[in-house]
Amino acid sequence: MKHLLIFIVGKTENQLIEEQRNSNEGSHEILINNTMRHLRSNNKDWKTFNTDINQLKKLRVEADYSNLSIDSEKGRKSLALSDNVLKILR
């Protein structure tokens, strides 16, 4: 997402940092929200991007911070979601 925002949209890294400073959002939220706005303004599949990236984020939080077992089904789901997100970004 950062690559897309910098090299395609034309934002600078400093602009992204400044946006984060001026908001209550973390760096990932800034990247997700900017990417979603870009996709939406270019009539791309922003709804699927939004759904998939947030499901992927939820699975990552579960894997990193909860005491849950990550089985092969959740692993496959994560891979499928990330593939979908990459297709949209490309």
C-alpha positions, 0 to 999 in steps of 0.5 A: 500500500505504501508503495502504491501511495508513494509511486502511483498516487504521488504522496511523500513519506513525509505527508503520510507521517504528517497525516498520522501525527494529525490524526488519532490513527496508526500508520496502518490505518493511514495506509488503508484509508488512503489506499481505499480513497484512491481505489474509490476515486478510480472506480476500483473494487474498494469495497472488496479491498476494505472487507478483505484488508480488515478481515486480514488485519483481524486474523493478524491481530488474533495470531499476534496477540491472542492465545488462540491456535491458528489452524490450517484453515485460518492460514489458508483464509489469510493467504486467500485474503492477501492474494485478493488484496494484491490483485486489487492493488495491482 
